[in-house]
């Protein structure tokens, strides 16, 4: 079983419902087709903190998010 994390761009928040990513994940289409018949488990579906000053020292909470994602030990992170 592959443990998958999807990172969603916060900048797309105004127009993105997440439906396309989840549909592709569930149907194993698009970027998820590479897994073939192997079972997938969605470990996290999270958003970045947005663009702007992308240096980590100015991204309150991003280090905590990253630590939590790393702690899940995913096999892959897909960026949507």
Backbone bond lengths (Angstrom), bond angles and torsions (degrees), N, CA, C in turn:
res aa  C-N    CA-C-N  psi(-1)  N-CA   C-N-CA  omega(-1)  CA-C   N-CA-C  phi
1 X - - - 1.450 - - 1.518 108.60 -
2 X 1.331 114.92 133.20 1.462 120.96 176.48 1.523 109.19 -95.49
3 X 1.319 114.48 132.05 1.463 121.63 178.95 1.530 107.56 -96.61
4 X 1.328 116.42 118.66 1.451 122.50 -170.92 1.531 111.12 -115.19
5 X 1.327 114.96 141.43 1.463 122.74 172.90 1.525 106.78 -121.58
6 X 1.317 117.58 137.19 1.458 122.30 174.66 1.522 108.01 -113.06
7 X 1.331 115.58 125.39 1.463 122.74 176.28 1.516 107.36 -103.85
8 X 1.315 115.69 122.87 1.466 121.73 -179.19 1.512 109.50 -105.77
9 X 1.321 116.44 137.38 1.463 122.30 178.17 1.525 109.87 -68.94
10 X 1.321 116.70 124.92 1.460 120.53 179.06 1.527 111.08 -64.31
11 X 1.345 116.37 -29.40 1.462 120.27 179.01 1.514 113.12 -62.28
12 X 1.313 117.48 -21.79 1.465 121.02 179.70 1.524 112.07 -89.10
13 X 1.301 117.76 2.49 1.460 122.91 -174.46 1.526 113.83 -53.97
14 X 1.328 117.45 -33.49 1.462 120.38 -177.14 1.520 113.12 -71.39
15 X 1.327 117.25 -22.56 1.463 119.80 -175.79 1.527 113.43 -123.75
16 X 1.327 118.37 -10.30 1.461 121.76 -173.60 1.532 110.77 -101.17
17 X 1.325 114.64 127.93 1.467 119.41 175.43 1.521 111.38 -98.04
18 X 1.322 116.19 -13.46 1.458 120.58 -175.44 1.516 112.36 86.29
19 X 1.315 116.81 -4.73 1.465 121.30 -175.88 1.526 112.57 -61.86
20 X 1.329 118.19 -42.13 1.467 120.54 -177.13 1.527 110.98 -65.38
21 X 1.330 117.26 -41.99 1.468 120.30 179.09 1.528 110.93 -63.59
22 X 1.320 116.01 -45.79 1.460 119.02 -178.23 1.525 112.19 -68.94
23 X 1.329 116.30 -35.67 1.464 119.68 177.01 1.530 109.75 -64.66
24 X 1.331 116.85 -45.83 1.472 120.71 178.62 1.525 110.61 -61.83
25 X 1.332 116.69 -40.50 1.464 120.26 178.03 1.527 110.38 -61.35
26 X 1.327 116.51 -50.24 1.464 121.32 -176.27 1.524 113.10 -66.23
27 X 1.324 117.20 -35.32 1.466 120.86 -178.20 1.526 113.00 -95.84
28 X 1.348 115.71 -2.59 1.470 122.10 -178.02 1.523 111.41 53.75
29 X 1.308 114.60 52.30 1.460 121.52 174.56 1.523 108.40 -112.64
30 X 1.324 116.14 175.45 1.461 120.41 179.57 1.525 110.77 57.54
31 X 1.309 116.31 -134.35 1.470 121.78 -177.88 1.523 112.85 -63.36
32 X 1.330 117.63 -20.37 1.463 120.74 -177.90 1.526 112.91 -87.06
33 X 1.316 117.24 -8.70 1.469 121.20 179.14 1.528 110.89 -62.81
34 X 1.324 117.56 -26.60 1.478 121.32 -178.09 1.526 112.67 -60.86
35 X 1.331 117.95 -18.59 1.459 120.45 -177.60 1.528 112.70 -85.16
36 X 1.319 116.68 -8.51 1.461 120.10 178.31 1.513 112.49 54.47
37 X 1.324 115.98 -130.68 1.464 121.38 -177.26 1.530 113.01 -87.01
38 X 1.327 117.05 -1.02 1.468 119.63 -179.34 1.532 110.42 -64.26
39 X 1.322 117.20 134.22 1.466 119.81 178.59 1.529 111.16 -63.96
40 X 1.332 115.49 142.34 1.464 121.66 178.16 1.517 109.59 -118.52
41 X 1.311 115.03 147.36 1.462 121.33 174.95 1.524 107.56 -129.39
42 X 1.321 116.74 123.91 1.460 121.34 178.31 1.520 108.34 -82.93
43 X 1.322 116.17 110.45 1.462 122.00 -176.71 1.521 112.43 -84.93
44 X 1.340 117.10 -34.02 1.469 120.55 -179.05 1.517 109.26 -161.06
45 X 1.315 114.85 149.81 1.455 123.79 174.56 1.513 104.49 -133.10
46 X 1.323 116.33 102.47 1.463 118.67 -171.22 1.517 112.00 -132.62
47 X 1.315 116.39 164.92 1.462 123.25 179.71 1.515 109.74 -113.04
48 X 1.324 114.13 147.18 1.459 118.82 172.82 1.531 107.71 -70.11
49 X 1.319 117.00 -176.63 1.464 121.21 179.16 1.519 112.22 -93.00
50 X 1.311 117.83 5.32 1.455 122.04 178.98 1.514 112.10 94.61
51 X 1.311 114.48 165.23 1.465 120.30 -179.69 1.520 110.11 -83.14
52 X 1.265 114.46 -167.25 1.453 120.31 -175.11 1.506 106.47 112.56
53 X 1.283 117.51 -129.02 1.459 120.69 176.84 1.518 107.24 -82.94
54 X 1.309 116.57 98.31 1.465 121.95 -171.59 1.520 114.17 -85.12
55 X 1.308 118.37 5.93 1.462 119.20 176.69 1.519 108.51 -68.40
56 X 1.330 115.84 136.84 1.459 120.32 -174.18 1.516 113.54 -58.08
57 X 1.314 119.13 -31.05 1.459 119.04 -178.55 1.526 112.44 -68.26
58 X 1.346 117.16 -13.56 1.461 120.96 178.48 1.527 111.91 -109.79
59 X 1.300 117.45 15.96 1.460 122.59 -178.05 1.529 109.61 -117.69
60 X 1.297 116.14 76.27 1.464 120.50 -178.10 1.525 110.67 -52.36
61 X 1.297 116.28 124.54 1.455 121.75 175.78 1.517 115.34 91.06
62 X 1.344 118.94 -16.57 1.460 119.35 -175.88 1.525 111.21 -66.34
63 X 1.323 118.19 -37.29 1.459 119.60 178.79 1.522 110.93 -64.21
64 X 1.317 116.76 -38.47 1.471 119.76 177.31 1.528 110.28 -65.01
65 X 1.331 116.55 -41.99 1.466 119.88 177.52 1.521 110.50 -60.03
66 X 1.331 116.45 -46.73 1.463 120.36 -179.00 1.521 111.77 -62.23
67 X 1.315 117.17 -41.55 1.468 120.34 178.60 1.522 111.02 -62.01
68 X 1.326 116.42 -40.03 1.466 119.59 179.63 1.529 111.35 -67.57
69 X 1.329 116.91 -39.21 1.462 121.07 178.05 1.527 110.14 -66.33
70 X 1.316 117.73 -46.07 1.467 121.60 178.57 1.524 110.48 -60.18
71 X 1.327 116.64 -37.78 1.461 121.33 178.54 1.524 113.44 -62.46
72 X 1.325 116.48 -23.71 1.466 120.68 177.71 1.520 111.75 -74.95
73 X 1.329 116.80 -16.90 1.465 123.47 -178.70 1.529 112.48 53.00
74 X 1.353 115.53 56.88 1.470 117.84 -179.72 1.524 111.40 -70.66
75 X 1.316 115.85 155.32 1.459 121.31 174.26 1.521 110.90 -81.75
76 X 1.335 117.07 -27.05 1.454 120.87 -179.16 1.524 109.80 -154.78
77 X 1.332 113.89 149.63 1.464 121.30 172.45 1.517 105.99 -119.65
78 X 1.313 116.56 122.47 1.458 122.27 177.36 1.520 107.81 -103.44
79 X 1.326 115.73 135.21 1.468 121.51 179.42 1.509 108.08 -102.97
80 X 1.329 115.50 122.15 1.464 120.89 -178.91 1.491 111.97 -106.00
